[in-house]
Amino acid sequence: MIPPKVIKFRDFKKVFRSFGIVFKQGKNRGHKRNPHFLMVGKDRAKYPIPGFKNGDDVSRAYVNAARRRFRLWTTDGVSHDEFYGRLS
């Protein structure tokens, strides 16, 4: 399976939540900045991600970096098919 170039933020959250990762919204600094989300794994690994709205696209670079941080990569035993199969 070839990973998609972009996925919707709501799908991004859905997939990572299915692996037990929690999303915490950071505090907003200033009125023009979007709040960031902090992804926290079971082993207390953390990964910050910019604040997106549910319908916004998240690029594959963010998805791949988060997968590596939480050890959800193909070398860790989670194939692309298994990971992206949770989108449905």
Backbone torsions as a table, in degrees:
resi	resn	phi	psi	omega
1	MET	NA	137.7	175.6
2	ILE	-95.3	123.8	-179.6
3	PRO	-63.9	143.7	178.4
4	PRO	-68.9	153.9	-179.4
5	LYS	-70.9	-35.6	178.5
6	VAL	-139.4	150.4	170.8
7	ILE	-134.1	157.4	178.7
8	LYS	-70.2	148.6	-177.6
9	PHE	-62.3	-35.7	179.1
10	ARG	-64.8	-35.5	176.7
11	ASP	-72.1	-36.7	176.4
12	PHE	-57.7	-47.6	178.9
13	LYS	-65.2	-40.5	-178.3
14	LYS	-60.9	-44.8	-178.3
15	VAL	-66.5	-46.9	-177.8
16	PHE	-70.0	-33.2	175.9
17	ARG	-65.8	-31.0	178.5
18	SER	-67.5	-18.9	175.6
19	PHE	-96.3	7.4	176.0
20	GLY	88.0	19.3	-179.4
21	ILE	-95.9	134.2	-175.6
22	VAL	-102.4	142.3	176.6
23	PHE	-105.7	124.1	176.0
24	LYS	-118.1	132.7	-178.7
25	GLN	-87.2	129.2	179.3
26	GLY	-77.5	171.1	178.7
27	LYS	-76.0	145.6	-179.2
28	ASN	-86.9	128.8	176.5
29	ARG	-109.8	110.8	179.9
30	GLY	88.3	160.1	-176.7
31	HIS	-87.9	-12.6	-176.8
32	LYS	-100.4	-11.0	-178.0
33	ARG	-92.7	144.5	173.7
34	ASN	-83.3	140.2	177.3
35	PRO	-68.1	144.9	177.1
36	HIS	-89.6	156.1	174.0
37	PHE	-105.0	146.0	175.1
38	LEU	-114.8	119.3	178.2
39	MET	-89.9	129.4	-177.6
40	VAL	-125.3	125.6	-179.3
41	GLY	-92.5	177.4	-179.4
42	LYS	-64.0	-34.2	-179.3
43	ASP	-90.4	19.2	179.0
44	ARG	67.0	16.8	173.0
45	ALA	-70.2	141.4	-177.0
46	LYS	-125.2	148.4	176.7
47	TYR	-148.3	119.9	178.0
48	PRO	-82.4	146.7	177.2
49	ILE	-139.9	140.9	-179.8
50	PRO	-59.0	154.2	179.6
51	GLY	-74.0	115.6	176.4
52	PHE	-110.8	159.8	168.7
53	LYS	-89.3	162.8	-174.5
54	ASN	-58.8	-31.9	-178.2
55	GLY	-89.4	-2.8	-178.2
56	ASP	-75.8	154.6	178.6
57	ASP	-87.7	138.5	174.7
58	VAL	-110.8	126.1	-176.5
59	SER	-73.4	161.1	-178.4
60	ARG	-62.4	-27.3	179.4
61	ALA	-61.9	-43.5	177.6
62	TYR	-66.2	-40.6	-179.5
63	VAL	-64.2	-46.9	-178.6
64	ASN	-64.8	-40.7	179.9
65	ALA	-64.8	-41.8	178.6
66	ALA	-67.3	-38.4	177.9
67	ARG	-62.6	-41.1	179.0
68	ARG	-67.1	-40.4	-178.2
69	ARG	-63.6	-38.5	-178.2
70	PHE	-97.6	13.8	177.4
71	ARG	55.8	51.5	177.0
72	LEU	-116.7	29.7	-176.0
73	TRP	-94.5	169.5	-177.1
74	THR	-63.1	-34.2	178.4
75	THR	-71.4	-16.8	178.2
76	ASP	-94.6	0.8	176.0
77	GLY	102.5	4.6	178.4
78	VAL	-111.2	107.1	-177.5
79	SER	-74.7	164.9	176.3
80	HIS	-60.9	-39.3	-179.6
81	ASP	-63.3	-42.2	179.7
82	GLU	-68.0	-41.2	-178.4
83	PHE	-68.7	-54.7	-177.1
84	TYR	-77.1	-13.9	175.8
85	GLY	-68.4	-18.4	178.9
86	ARG	-81.0	-1.5	176.8
87	LEU	-69.6	-31.1	-176.5
88	SER	-77.5	NA	NA
